[in-house]
């Protein structure tokens, strides 16, 4: 009897662990994503966050753990988490970007912006920066987004529909016609 209970507990824990793994985005460093693009071209979605940013934490908890968001990103993008005020050195387009004014004692409070943050045009947190298959910036999109809100941008950039949108009016038309499929 004890063996059966133990076996049942192991099976339940294993299935719970498997379900939890499905709910995780396969995050990687920016350099890892750029290297992966060379072997298997996919777009990159970079979450630029900070340690002190409340909406960044909400995006991570409410949106980046949504089953539909996780599945779509893992299938169609290389996902990068980048601390916009961190102290890492990032090599991109032949240049080493760093945060020369970083202060360790401020790591969980406002710190100076990383050079890459500025180079990507990030002006607020959170910002999601989308890159094409060659690692070139498509567009940064700022602000907290719920699953159905981020779905619009994930699909807009993945399908290359953004290339056909030249004006605000054309984007508004696209937005109005868009039918969200992700569950909230």
C-alpha positions in Angstrom: 0.0 0.0 0.0 2.8 2.4 0.9 4.5 1.7 -2.4 1.3 2.6 -4.3 0.9 5.9 -2.4 4.5 6.7 -3.0 4.1 5.9 -6.7 1.0 8.0 -7.0 2.8 10.9 -5.3 5.7 10.6 -7.7 3.4 10.5 -10.7 1.4 13.5 -9.5 4.6 15.5 -8.8 6.0 14.6 -12.2 2.9 15.7 -14.1 2.8 18.9 -12.1 6.4 19.6 -12.9 5.7 18.9 -16.6 2.8 21.3 -16.6 4.9 24.0 -14.9 7.6 23.6 -17.6 5.1 24.2 -20.3 4.3 27.5 -18.6 7.8 28.9 -18.9 9.3 30.9 -21.7 12.7 29.7 -22.9 14.6 32.9 -21.9 18.2 33.3 -23.1 20.8 36.1 -23.3 20.8 38.4 -26.2 24.1 37.0 -27.5 22.7 33.5 -27.3 19.7 34.6 -29.3 21.8 36.2 -32.0 23.9 33.0 -32.2 20.8 30.9 -32.4 19.5 33.1 -35.3 22.5 32.1 -37.4 21.6 28.4 -37.1 17.8 28.7 -37.2 16.5 32.2 -38.2 13.7 33.4 -36.0 12.8 36.9 -34.7 13.9 38.0 -31.3 11.6 39.4 -28.6 13.5 41.2 -25.9 11.9 42.1 -22.6 13.7 45.2 -21.3 12.9 45.4 -17.6 14.4 46.7 -14.3 14.5 45.2 -10.8 12.5 48.1 -9.3 9.7 48.3 -12.0 6.3 47.2 -10.8 4.7 46.9 -14.3 7.7 44.8 -15.3 6.9 42.3 -12.5 3.2 42.3 -13.5 4.2 41.6 -17.2 6.3 38.7 -16.1 3.7 37.3 -13.7 0.5 37.9 -15.6 1.6 37.8 -19.3 4.8 35.8 -19.6 3.3 33.0 -17.6 0.1 32.8 -19.7 -0.1 29.4 -21.5 -0.9 30.9 -24.9 1.8 33.6 -24.7 4.4 31.0 -23.6 3.5 28.6 -26.4 3.5 31.3 -29.1 6.8 32.9 -28.0 8.6 29.6 -27.6 7.5 28.5 -31.1 8.0 31.7 -33.0 10.7 33.8 -31.2 13.9 33.7 -29.4 13.1 35.3 -26.0 15.5 37.6 -24.2 15.3 39.1 -20.8 17.5 42.2 -20.5 17.9 44.3 -17.4 17.8 47.9 -18.8 19.8 49.1 -15.8 22.0 46.1 -15.3 25.8 45.8 -15.4 26.3 43.1 -18.1 28.5 43.6 -21.1 26.6 42.9 -24.4 28.2 42.5 -27.8 25.9 43.7 -30.6 26.7 44.8 -34.1 30.4 44.8 -33.5 30.2 47.0 -30.3 30.5 46.1 -26.6 27.7 47.8 -24.7 28.0 48.3 -20.9 26.7 50.4 -18.1 29.7 52.5 -17.1 27.7 54.3 -14.4 26.2 51.2 -12.8 26.2 51.3 -8.9 26.0 47.9 -7.2 24.3 49.4 -4.1 21.5 50.6 -6.4 20.9 47.2 -8.1 17.3 47.0 -6.8 16.5 50.7 -7.1 16.9 53.2 -10.0 20.3 52.9 -11.5 21.8 54.4 -14.6 20.6 53.1 -18.0 22.6 50.5 -19.8 24.2 51.7 -23.1 22.3 49.1 -25.0 19.0 50.3 -23.5 19.7 53.8 -25.0 20.9 52.4 -28.3 17.6 50.4 -28.7 15.5 53.6 -28.0 14.1 52.3 -24.8 12.6 55.2 -22.9 10.3 53.5 -20.3 10.0 50.1 -18.6 8.9 47.6 -19.5 9.6 47.8 -23.2 9.6 44.9 -25.5 12.0 45.3 -28.4 11.3 43.2 -31.5 14.2 42.2 -33.8 14.1 40.6 -37.3 15.8 37.4 -38.3 19.1 39.3 -39.0 19.1 40.8 -35.5 18.1 44.3 -36.6 15.6 46.3 -34.5 12.0 46.3 -35.9 10.3 48.3 -33.1 10.3 48.8 -29.3 6.9 48.7 -27.7 6.6 50.2 -24.2 4.3 49.5 -21.4 2.5 46.7 -19.6 0.4 44.4 -21.8 -2.1 41.7 -21.0 -1.9 38.5 -23.0 -4.4 39.6 -25.7 -2.6 43.0 -26.0 0.8 41.5 -26.5 -0.7 38.9 -28.9 -1.4 41.7 -31.4 2.3 42.7 -31.5 3.7 39.1 -31.4 1.6 38.2 -34.5 2.1 41.6 -36.2 5.9 41.2 -36.2 6.0 37.4 -36.6 3.9 37.4 -39.8 5.7 40.5 -41.2 2.3 42.3 -41.4 4.1 45.3 -40.0 5.9 45.8 -43.3 2.6 46.7 -45.0 1.7 49.3 -42.3 3.1 52.8 -43.2 0.7 55.1 -41.3 -1.1 55.4 -38.1 -4.4 55.0 -40.0 -3.2 51.7 -41.5 -2.2 50.5 -38.0 -5.6 51.5 -36.6 -7.3 49.5 -39.4 -5.1 46.5 -38.6 -5.9 46.9 -34.9 -9.6 47.1 -35.4 -9.6 44.0 -37.6 -7.4 41.9 -35.3 -9.2 39.0 -33.6 -7.4 38.0 -30.4 -7.2 34.2 -29.7 -5.2 34.1 -26.5 -7.0 33.5 -23.3 -6.6 36.1 -20.6 
